[in-house]
Amino acid sequence: MKADAIIHRNVLWALGAGVVPIPIADVLAVSAVQVKQLKELSELYGITFREDLAKKLVGSLLVGMGGVGVGAALGMSFAKLIPVVGQALGIVSVSVASGAFTHAIGRVFVMHFESGGTFLDFDPHRMREHFRREFEDAKDKVAELRNRPGASSESPQKPA
């Protein structure tokens, strides 16, 4: 339950980071949220955290989605440069994709940590299919969460 709360809170942060109106700055903000999430999960499971390794593993999972996945994410980010329609489309799509990626990363690492794994023995190649399934499952959940009344004003908080 604590791991789920960490993931949920960071998905909310990723949704917020996804609405940053500046292309690439949104991607960097979401990446920072994802690394923060891994730090929190590693503390929960008593795993030694290494930021450099966490960044590489997150990047490896995202690249594992293929050029289409990475290209689409960057394309959505750059769409924000197009006045009005591009900005609206970019903000919504980057926000939902960011939340779904963050959720999938969290779920994959929770599974890995719960099976006794660490950052040092995490194999992104072996986890790609699981990551892809988690991402696909998360897209609808995150879109629902984003569209929920009051979601934009909801601030992520630590559970009591």
BALODREN-675069 format. One record per atom (N, C-alpha, C, O): x, y, z; residue in one letter. Coordinates in steps of 0.05 Angstrom, whole numbers, plus 32768, in hexadecimal, padded with zeros to 4 digits. Layout:
N
XYZA...
***
This chain:
160
80107FE88000M800080008000M801180198000M800A802D7FF3M80288018800FK803A802F800FK804680347FF3K8049804B7FEBK804D801E7FE6A805880217FCBA8044802D7FB8A804A803E7FA7A802B80247FBAD8015802E7FA9D8011804C7FAED800C805C7F9CD801380547FC7A801080717FCEA802780817FC2A802380977FB9A803F80767FC3I805680847FB7I805280877F99I8056809D7F8EI804980727F8CI804580737F6FI802E80877F69I803280987F57I801880867F77H800280987F72H800A80B57F75H800480C67F64H801980BB7F8AR802280D67F8FR803480E07F79R803280F77F70R804680CF7F6FN805880D77F5AN804B80D97F3FN805380E87F2EN803680C97F3BV802680CC7F22V801980E87F22V801880F57F0DV800F80F07F39L8003810B7F3BL801881207F35L801381347F26L8030811D7F3FW804681307F3AW804D812F7F1CW805181447F10W804D81187F10A805381157EF3A803E81227EE2A8044812F7ECEA8024811F7EEAL800F812D7EDCL8014814B7EDCL801081597EC8L801C81567EF3G802281727EF6G803A817A7EE5G803A818F7ED8G804F816A7EE6A806781707ED7A8061816F7EB9A806E817E7EA9A804F815E7EB0G8048815C7E94G803B81747E89G803A81787E70G803081867E99V8023819E7E8FV803681B67E8DV802E81CB7E86V804F81B27E95V806381C77E91V806281CF7E74V806681BE7E62V805E81E97E6EP805981F17E52P807281F27E40P807081F87E28P808981ED7E4BI80A281F07E3CI80AC81D47E33I80B181C37E44I80AD81D07E19P80B781B67E0FP80D281AF7E1AP80E381C17E1FP80D681967E1FI80EE818A7E2BI80EF818F7E49I80F8817E7E59I80E881A77E52A80E781AD7E6FA80D3819A7E7CA80D781917E93A80BD81947E6FD80A981827E79D80B581667E7CD80B081587E90D80C3815D7E68V80D081437E68V80E481417E7FV80E5812D7E8DV80F481567E83L810781567E99L80FA81567EB4L810381487EC7L80E481657EB6A80D581657ED0A80CA814A7ED6A80CB81417EEDA80BF813C7EC2V80B381227EC6V80C9810E7ECEV80C580FD7EDFV80E081107EC0S80F680FE7EC7S80FF81017EE4S810580EE7EF1S80FF811A7EEDA8107811F7F09A80F281127F1CA80FA81087F31A80D981137F15V80C481077F25V80C880E97F26V80C680DC7F3BV80CF80DD7F0FQ80D380C07F0EQ80EB80B77F1FQ80E980A27F2CQ810080C67F1EV811880BF7F2EV811180C37F4CV811980B27F5CV810280D87F52K80F980DC7F6EK80E880C47F77K80EB80BB7F8EK80D780BB7F66Q80C680A47F6DQ80D7808B7F73Q80D2807D7F87Q80EC80877F63L80FD80707F68L810C80727F82L8112805F7F8FL8114808B7F88K812180907FA2K810F80897FB9K8117807B7FCCK80F680927FB8E80E3808C7FCDE80DD806E7FCFE80DB80637FE5E80DA80607FB8L80D580437FB8L80ED80347FC3L80EA80217FD2L8105803D7FBCS811D80307FC6S811F80337FE5S812780207FF2S8118804A7FEFE8118804E800CE8104803C8019E81098030802FE80EC8039800DL80D780288018L80E1800B801AL80DB7FFD802DL80EF80028005Y80F87FE68004Y81147FE28010Y811E7FCB800FY81207FF78019G813B7FF48025G81517FEE8010G81647FE08016G814D7FF97FF8I81607FF57FE2I8172800E7FE0I816880247FE2I818C80097FDDT819E80207FD9T8197802E7FBFT819680227FAAT819480497FC1F818C80597FAAF81A580657F9DF81B680707FABF81A680637F83R81BB80717F74R81AD80817F5DR81A280757F4BR81AE809B7F5FE81A080AC7F4CE81AA80A77F30E819A80A67F1DE81C480A57F2CD81CE80A17F11D81C480877F04D81BC80877EEDD81C380727F14L81B980597F0AL819A805A7F06L8190804F7EF2L818C80677F18A816F806A7F15A816880797EFBA815680707EECA8177808E7EF4K8172809D7EDCK8177808B7EC3K8168808C7EB0K818C807C7EC4K8193806A7EADK817D80557EAAK8175804F7E93K817480497EC0L815F80347EBEL8145803F7EB4L813880327EA3L813D80577EBDV812480637EB3V812780697E95V811580637E86V813E80747E8DG8142807A7E71G814280617E60G813780617E4AG814D804C7E6BS814E80327E5DS813180277E59S812B801C7E44S812180297E6DL810580207E6BL80F680307E56L80E780257E46L80FA804A7E56L80EB805C7E43L80F580567E27L80E480557E15L810F80537E23V8119804D7E09V810F80327E00V810B802D7DE8V810C80207E13G810280057E0CG80E680057E01G80DD7FF27DF5G80D7801B7E04M80BD801E7DF8M80C080217DDAM80AC80207DCBM80D880257DD1G80DD80287DB4G80DE80457DACG80D580577DBAG80E8804A7D94G80EB80647D89G80D080727D87G80CE808B7D8AG80BB80637D81V80A1806F7D7FV8098807B7D9AV808D80917D9AV809C806C7DB0G809480767DCAG80A4808F7DD2G809880A37DDBG80BE808E7DCEV80CE80A67DD5V80C880BD7DC2V80C680D47DCBV80C680B77DA8G80BF80CC7D95G80A480D97D9AG80A180F17D97G809180C87DA1A807680D37DA7A807780E57DBFA806B80FA7DC0A808680DD7DD4A808980EE7DECA809581087DE6A808C811D7DEEA80AB81087DD6L80B881217DCFL80A681327DBCL80A5814A7DBEL809881247DAAG808681327D98G807081407DA7G806981577DA1G806581327DBBM8050813F7DCBM805B81577DDAM804D816B7DDDM807381557DE3S8080816B7DF2S808381837DDFS807D81997DE6S808D817E7DC7F809281947DB4F8078819F7DA9F807781B57D9FF8062818F7DAAA804881997DA0A804081B27DB0A803081C27DA6A804A81B57DC8K804381CC7DD8K804D81E77DCCK804481FC7DD4K805E81E57DB8L806781FD7DAAL805282087D97L805382207D90L803F81F87D8FI802A82017D7DI8014820F7D8EI800982037DA0I800F82287D88P7FFC82377D98P7FE1822A7D9AP7FD7821E7D86P7FD4822C7DB0V7FB982247DB7V7FB582067DB5V7FB781F77DC8V7FB081FC7D9CV7FA981DF7D99V7FC181CE7DA1V7FBD81BA7DAFV7FD981D57D97G7FF081C57D9EG7FF681C57DBCG7FFD81B17DC8G7FF381DC7DC8Q7FF881DF7DE4Q7FE481CE7DF4Q7FEC81BF7E06Q7FCA81CF7DEDA7FB681BF7DFBA7FBB81A27DF7A7FBA81927E0BA7FC081997DDFL7FC5817D7DD9L7FDE81747DE6L7FDF815E7DF2L7FF381847DE5G800C817C7DF2G800A817A7E10G801581677E1BG7FFC818C7E1CI7FFA818C7E39I7FEA81737E42I7FF281657E55I7FD4816D7E35V7FC481557E3DV7FD3813C7E37V7FD5812A7E49V7FDF81397E1FS7FEC81207E18S8005811B7E28S800A81057E30S801681307E2CV802E812C7E3BV802881267E58V803581157E64V801381337E63S800C812E7E7ES800381117E83S800C81047E95S7FF281077E72V7FE880EB7E75V7FFF80D77E70V800280C47E7FV800F80DB7E5BA802580C97E56A803980CA7E6DA804480B57E74A803E80E17E78S805180E37E8ES804780D57EA7S805680C77EB4S802D80D77EADG802280C97EC3G802380AB7EBFG8029809C7ED1G801C80A27EA6A801C80857EA0A8039807A7EA2A803D80647EACA804C80887E97F8068807F7E99F8071807D7EB6F807E806A7EBEF806A80917EC5T807180917EE2T8065807A7EF1T8072806D7F01T804B80757EEBH803D805F7EF8H804B80447EF0H805080337F01H805180417ED6A805D80287ECDA807880247ED9A807F800D7EE1A808880397EDAI80A380377EE7I80A0802E7F04I80AF801D7F0DI808E803B7F12G808A80347F2EG808280177F31G808E80097F42G806F800D7F22R80657FF27F24R807B7FDD7F1DR807E7FC97F2BR808B7FE37F09V80A17FD17F01V80B67FCF7F17V80BF7FB97F1EV80BD7FE67F23F80D17FE57F38F80C67FD97F52F80D57FCC7F61F80AD7FDD7F58V80A17FD17F70V80A37FB27F6DV80AA7FA47F7FV809B7FA87F55M809C7F8B7F50M80B97F817F54M80BE7F6C7F60M80CC7F907F49H80E87F897F4AH80F27F897F67H81007F767F70H80EC7F9E7F76F80F57FA07F92F80E87F8B7FA3F80F57F807FB5F80CF7F867F9EE80C17F727FAFE80CB7F567FAAE80C87F447FBBE80D87F517F93S80E37F377F8DS81007F357F96S810F7F227F90S81097F4A7FA5G81247F4A7FB0G81397F577F9FG81517F567FA5G81307F657F8AG81437F727F77G814D7F8D7F82G81427F987F95G81627F967F75T816E7FB07F7BT81717FC07F61T816B7FB67F4CT817C7FD87F63F81827FE77F4BF81987FD97F3BF81987FDA7F22F81AA7FCD7F49L81C17FC17F3CL81BA7FA97F2BL81C87FA37F17L81A57F9A7F32D819E7F827F23D81847F867F12D81797F727F08D817B7F9E7F0FF81647FA47EFFF816C7FA27EE2F817F7FAE7ED9F815D7F927ED2D81627F8E7EB6D814C7F9A7EA5D81377F8E7EA2D81507FB27E9BP813B7FBF7E8CP81317FAF7E73P811A7FB17E6CP81437FA07E67H813C7F907E50H81277F7B7E57H81147F767E49H812B7F6E7E6ER81197F597E77R80FE7F657E80R80EA7F577E7FR80FE7F7E7E89M80E67F8B7E93M80D67F9A7E7EM80C17FA47E84M80E07F9B7E66R80D37FAC7E51R80B67FA47E4DR80A57FB67E4CR80B07F8B7E49E80957F837E43E80827F897E5BE806C7F927E57E808C7F837E73H807C7F8A7E8BH80787FA87E8DH80627FB17E94H808C7FB77E88F808A7FD47E88F80767FDE7E73F80657FEF7E79F80777FD27E5BR80647FDA7E46R80477FD47E4FR80357FE57E4AR80427FBD7E5BR80277FB67E64R801E7FC97E7AR80077FD27E7AR80307FCF7E8DE80297FE27EA3E80237FFD7E97E8010800A7EA1E803280067E83F802D80207E77F801280207E6AF800380337E6DF800B800C7E5AE7FF2800B7E4CE7FDB800A7E60E7FC780187E5CE7FDE7FFB7E75D7FC97FFA7E8AD7FC580157E98D7FAF801C7EA0D7FDC80237E9CA7FDB803C7EABA7FCF80537E9BA7FC580667EA7A7FD080527E81K7FC780697E71K7FAA80717E77K7FA480887E7BK7F98805D7E78D7F7C80637E7DD7F78806C7E9AD7F69807F7E9FD7F86805F7EADK7F8480677EC9K7F8D80847ECDK7F8080947EDBK7FA3808B7EC0V7FAE80A67EC4V7F9D80BB7EB6V7F9980D17EC0V7F9280B47E9FA7F8080C77E91A7F6780CC7EA2A7F5E80E37EA4A7F5D80B77EAFE7F4680BA7EC1E7F4D80CC7ED9E7F3E80DE7EE0E7F6580C77EE4L7F6E80D67EFBL7F7280F47EF3L7F6A81057F02L7F7D80F87EDBR7F8181147ED2R7F6781227ECDR7F65813A7ED2R7F5381147EC3N7F3981207EBDN7F2681227ED4N7F10812D7ED2N7F2D81167EEBR7F1C81177F02R7F1881347F0CR7F2C81437F0CR7F00813B7F13P7EFC81577F1DP7F0E815D7F34P7F10814D7F47P7F1B81737F33G7F2C817C7F49G7F4881707F47G7F5981767F58G7F4E815F7F33A7F6881537F31A7F7E81677F2CA7F9481647F36A7F78817C7F1CS7F8D818F7F16S7F9481A07F2ES7FAA81AA7F30S7F8281A37F41S7F8881B27F59S7F9181A17F70S7F9981AB7F85S7F9081867F6CE7F9881747F81E7FB681747F83E7FC481707F6FE7FC081797F9AS7FDD81797F9ES7FE6815E7FAAS7FDA81547FBDS7FFB81527F9EP800581397FA9P800F813D7FC5P801E814F7FCBP8006812C7FD7Q800F812D7FF2Q801781127FFCQ800E80FE7FF2Q802881128010K802F80F8801DK801880EF802DK800B80FE803BK801380D4802CP7FFD80CA803DP800580CC805AP801C80CB8061P7FF080CE806BA7FF580D18088A800080B88094A800580B680ACA
***
